[in-house]
C-alpha cells in the first residue's frame, strides 16, 4: 500500500512539472520583417501558466543584454503538445 502511495505522489510531481513552460522552435518572421535580434518561443498552457512565467522563460532563452519582447502566439500542435498548446514567440531585442 505504501508503495502505491509513493508512486501516486511521484506521478503527481512529475505531472506538475510537465506543465511548466518550456522553449521550442520559434515562429518565423513574416516576409519582409527584420527582427532586432534572435527569436525564441515558449510552449505553455494558457490556463495554468501566467504571462509572467512565460515571459521569464523567454528571457532565460535570450542572450545577456537583451530583452524578450513579445511577438505573437499560435496554437499549431506540431510545435507544442496538447497539454501546452500555446506557443508564444518573442524577439530578443537589445537593451536600450
Order of alpha helices (4+ residues) and beta strands (2+ residues): alpha-beta-beta-alpha-beta-beta
